[in-house]
Amino acid sequence: MAKHLFLTGLLASALAISSVAALAADAPAKPMMAIRGTITQVNGDQLQLTDRRGQNVTAALNDKTQVSAVAQGKISDIKPNSFIGTAAAPQPDGTLKALEVHVFDPSLRGTGEGYRPWQGADGKVGTMTNGTVGTLVNANGRTMTVKYQNGEKKVVVPEDVPVVTLSPGDRSLLKPGAHIILFPASGSGSAVVAGRIVAGVNGTVPPM
């Protein structure tokens, strides 16, 4: 009897742990938070910007801060085997409708690979998919499969969707008037430390 109760207890515990794990797996991940705005001033390792709500933000730079350059691209930059990222909205048929596409320089292949929630500049939560373009159909825009580590997504890219290129940059891009997206380093807390900055070149506003 005691052995039976012991085994029953073990089974109940295992089921409880499995249920918690299943709930954790089904829970949606939080979208990556980003600060979008225009640089107003740079003083050494301190950057000031005005975000899209008109609020002033101060962020610290350090030797781990990564800078990427965003420049205007065109839809023909999307090619088979390109490594791309796309902020998109899920459609009823299971496909994704691209809101923008950024084509990575070959040296940045693999950056952020995967599929995750993404909060756009309008505050709405959609998705971000970074991966390699597989099949590509050129008709009324583009329809493509984007492959990443453990899956793939079918993405429809309308003809008028913004397309940009993303390449390695440096701090020389961080100057007053530059449009940026700033991703705080993990553990920044209330004092913002820039982990990664995507900076527009020649007036480009990062569309992602």
PADODO-398300 format. One record per residue (C-alpha): residue number from 1; x, y, z; residue in one letter. Coordinates in pm, 1 decimal, decimal comma, padded with zeros to 6 digits. Example, Ala and Ser with C-alpha at 12.3 -4.5 7.8 and 13.67 -1.06 7.14 Angstrom:
<sites>
1|01230,0|-00450,0|00780,0|A
2|01367,0|-00106,0|00714,0|S
</sites>
This chain:
<sites>
1|00000,0|00000,0|00000,0|M
2|00279,1|00239,5|00093,5|A
3|00460,7|00156,2|-00231,4|K
4|00138,7|00222,6|-00426,1|H
5|00095,0|00563,5|-00260,2|L
6|00461,8|00649,3|-00324,5|F
7|00430,1|00567,5|-00696,7|L
8|00103,1|00758,9|-00716,0|T
9|00274,8|01060,5|-00561,9|G
10|00561,6|01039,3|-00808,6|L
11|00317,3|01022,8|-01100,4|L
12|00122,2|01322,4|-00972,4|A
13|00443,2|01522,0|-00930,0|S
14|00558,9|01431,0|-01280,6|A
15|00224,3|01534,5|-01427,7|L
16|00235,1|01864,3|-01238,7|A
17|00586,3|01939,6|-01364,0|I
18|00483,1|01846,2|-01719,7|S
19|00180,5|02076,2|-01697,5|S
20|00394,4|02368,5|-01582,1|V
21|00643,5|02303,5|-01861,4|A
22|00363,5|02287,9|-02118,5|A
23|00215,2|02614,5|-01995,9|L
24|00558,4|02778,8|-02010,0|A
25|00608,5|02654,1|-02366,3|A
26|00267,1|02785,8|-02474,4|D
27|00310,9|03124,4|-02307,3|A
28|00390,0|03395,4|-02563,6|P
29|00734,2|03545,6|-02528,6|A
30|00753,1|03916,3|-02459,4|K
31|00836,0|04125,3|-02765,3|P
32|01182,8|04277,3|-02776,6|M
33|01158,4|04634,8|-02652,9|M
34|01319,7|04905,8|-02860,2|A
35|01353,8|05283,2|-02835,4|I
36|01297,0|05461,4|-03166,0|R
37|01390,6|05824,0|-03213,8|G
38|01628,2|06090,0|-03338,6|T
39|01966,1|06169,0|-03185,7|I
40|01987,2|06520,4|-03044,8|T
41|02331,7|06512,5|-02883,0|Q
42|02633,3|06286,3|-02828,9|V
43|02882,0|06356,9|-02549,9|N
44|03152,8|06093,1|-02523,2|G
45|02983,4|05776,8|-02399,5|D
46|02646,5|05942,6|-02350,9|Q
47|02379,2|05974,5|-02618,8|L
48|02062,3|06180,4|-02603,7|Q
49|01763,1|06132,0|-02829,1|L
50|01403,5|06235,2|-02869,0|T
51|01178,3|05935,3|-02909,1|D
52|00874,5|05920,4|-03136,0|R
53|00648,1|06033,2|-02851,9|R
54|00856,1|06347,1|-02802,5|G
55|01017,8|06224,5|-02481,2|Q
56|01386,9|06288,9|-02410,9|N
57|01592,8|05976,8|-02348,2|V
58|01953,8|05949,7|-02230,1|T
59|02148,8|05631,4|-02297,4|A
60|02499,3|05522,9|-02208,9|A
61|02735,6|05368,4|-02463,1|L
62|03008,3|05121,0|-02373,2|N
63|03262,8|04898,5|-02544,0|D
64|02996,7|04631,4|-02597,9|K
65|02753,1|04859,6|-02780,2|T
66|02707,6|04734,3|-03137,4|Q
67|02616,8|04971,2|-03420,4|V
68|02459,6|04874,2|-03752,4|S
69|02389,1|05094,9|-04054,9|A
70|02052,4|05102,9|-04232,7|V
71|02031,4|05236,4|-04588,7|A
72|01752,9|05253,5|-04844,8|Q
73|01714,3|04935,1|-05045,7|G
74|01479,6|04803,7|-05311,9|K
75|01259,7|04500,1|-05346,4|I
76|01501,7|04344,6|-05595,8|S
77|01757,2|04321,9|-05311,2|D
78|01554,3|04026,2|-05181,8|I
79|01704,2|03720,7|-05351,6|K
80|01710,9|03345,3|-05290,6|P
81|01960,7|03264,6|-05012,9|N
82|01956,1|03624,7|-04884,7|S
83|01956,9|03646,4|-04507,3|F
84|01672,1|03882,2|-04422,8|I
85|01457,2|04003,7|-04137,1|G
86|01095,3|04105,0|-04166,6|T
87|00849,3|04260,4|-03926,4|A
88|00513,9|04120,0|-04027,3|A
89|00148,5|04076,4|-03939,8|A
90|00000,1|03723,9|-03919,2|P
91|-00275,5|03652,5|-04173,1|Q
92|-00581,7|03426,1|-04132,3|P
93|-00439,8|03172,5|-04379,2|D
94|-00125,1|03124,1|-04169,2|G
95|00104,0|03334,6|-04387,0|T
96|00273,9|03654,9|-04278,0|L
97|00228,2|03992,2|-04447,7|K
98|00553,7|04188,5|-04440,0|A
99|00544,2|04540,2|-04297,7|L
100|00910,3|04591,5|-04390,0|E
101|01207,3|04384,1|-04498,2|V
102|01571,3|04439,5|-04405,7|H
103|01834,7|04256,1|-04607,2|V
104|02147,5|04175,5|-04405,8|F
105|02498,3|04218,1|-04538,6|D
106|02657,9|03869,7|-04581,3|P
107|02889,4|03943,9|-04287,8|S
108|02583,0|03966,5|-04061,2|L
109|02426,1|03637,0|-04169,9|R
110|02269,8|03460,0|-03873,3|G
111|02199,6|03775,1|-03671,1|T
112|01888,9|03724,4|-03456,3|G
113|01787,4|03413,0|-03649,1|E
114|01443,5|03286,1|-03552,8|G
115|01077,6|03378,6|-03515,7|Y
116|00949,8|03589,3|-03226,0|R
117|00698,3|03854,3|-03117,0|P
118|00787,0|04208,5|-03219,3|W
119|00643,3|04544,8|-03114,7|Q
120|00635,1|04785,6|-03405,9|G
121|00673,8|05161,8|-03402,4|A
122|00293,3|05195,7|-03378,2|D
123|00290,3|04995,0|-03054,6|G
124|00115,9|04696,1|-03211,3|K
125|00260,9|04352,5|-03150,4|V
126|00330,2|04145,1|-03460,0|G
127|00616,8|03915,6|-03544,9|T
128|00980,6|03933,1|-03646,2|M
129|01131,2|03658,6|-03859,7|T
130|01504,6|03646,9|-03934,8|N
131|01621,5|03375,3|-04168,1|G
132|01732,8|03265,8|-04512,0|T
133|01515,4|03315,6|-04818,1|V
134|01425,6|02982,6|-04976,2|G
135|01169,8|02978,9|-05254,7|T
136|01091,8|03320,8|-05399,6|L
137|00807,5|03403,8|-05636,8|V
138|00825,0|03742,2|-05812,2|N
139|00465,9|03840,7|-05884,9|A
140|00274,2|04138,9|-05747,1|N
141|00556,8|04195,4|-05502,9|G
142|00726,7|03887,6|-05355,6|R
143|00610,8|03567,5|-05189,4|T
144|00891,1|03387,9|-05010,9|M
145|00968,4|03120,8|-04759,0|T
146|01200,6|03228,9|-04479,1|V
147|01386,5|02941,3|-04315,9|K
148|01536,2|02952,7|-03966,2|Y
149|01679,6|02693,9|-03723,6|Q
150|01365,3|02500,3|-03638,6|N
151|01111,5|02605,3|-03896,7|G
152|01007,7|02830,1|-04179,1|E
153|00743,1|03089,8|-04256,7|K
154|00569,7|03191,2|-04576,9|K
155|00585,1|03568,7|-04614,6|V
156|00398,3|03786,0|-04863,4|V
157|00586,5|04109,0|-04944,3|V
158|00364,1|04373,9|-05109,6|P
159|00525,8|04585,1|-05380,6|E
160|00514,5|04902,9|-05170,1|D
161|00669,0|04760,7|-04852,0|V
162|00981,8|04946,9|-04730,8|P
163|01302,1|04754,5|-04800,3|V
164|01634,8|04850,2|-04643,4|V
165|01983,4|04704,5|-04623,5|T
166|02156,4|04639,2|-04293,7|L
167|02535,9|04642,6|-04269,1|S
168|02805,2|04678,1|-04000,7|P
169|02849,2|05034,7|-03872,4|G
170|03040,7|05228,9|-03611,7|D
171|02995,1|05522,6|-03376,3|R
172|03056,3|05774,4|-03654,9|S
173|02690,8|05710,5|-03750,7|L
174|02576,1|05834,7|-03410,7|L
175|02536,1|06206,1|-03468,6|K
176|02262,2|06465,1|-03419,6|P
177|01978,0|06419,2|-03664,9|G
178|02036,4|06048,2|-03720,5|A
179|01727,1|05828,7|-03690,5|H
180|01793,1|05524,3|-03475,3|I
181|01647,9|05220,4|-03306,2|I
182|01815,9|05153,4|-02972,9|L
183|01795,2|04814,2|-02802,5|F
184|01881,6|04842,3|-02432,3|P
185|02133,2|04593,0|-02297,2|A
186|01981,9|04326,5|-02076,2|S
187|01977,1|04431,0|-01714,0|G
188|01992,5|04802,9|-01796,6|S
189|01723,9|04884,0|-01544,0|G
190|01610,1|05245,4|-01522,8|S
191|01944,1|05371,5|-01655,2|A
192|01943,7|05284,7|-02025,7|V
193|02260,8|05123,7|-02159,0|V
194|02267,7|05072,9|-02534,4|A
195|02328,4|04711,2|-02626,3|G
196|02270,0|04757,5|-02997,1|R
197|02187,6|05058,0|-03214,3|I
198|02053,1|05054,4|-03569,6|V
199|02128,8|05393,3|-03727,3|A
200|01991,4|05534,9|-04051,0|G
201|02233,8|05650,6|-04321,8|V
202|02165,9|05965,8|-04527,6|N
203|01837,8|06037,3|-04350,5|G
204|01703,7|05681,5|-04366,2|T
205|01447,4|05607,3|-04095,6|V
206|01477,2|05242,6|-03983,5|P
207|01134,6|05098,5|-04073,5|P
208|01142,8|04791,8|-03847,1|M
</sites>
